[in-house]
Amino acid sequence: METLLPQVANYGFPMVLSWYLLVRMEGRLDRLTDSINSLARSIAAGKTA
């Protein structure tokens, strides 16, 4: 038990923090991808006009 608590403190917090940040960023990355695809379609439509 003495070695388990420091291990949880050393590895548990960074793991939880990383998971939280990835979950938060997922929606923003999806919107960014949609925006980039929309921009690419707009550029492609402008070239053909």
Secondary structure, DSSP 4 states (H G I P E B T S, - for coil): -TTHHHHIIIIIHHHHHHHHHHHHHHHHHHHHHHHHHHHHHHHHHHHH-
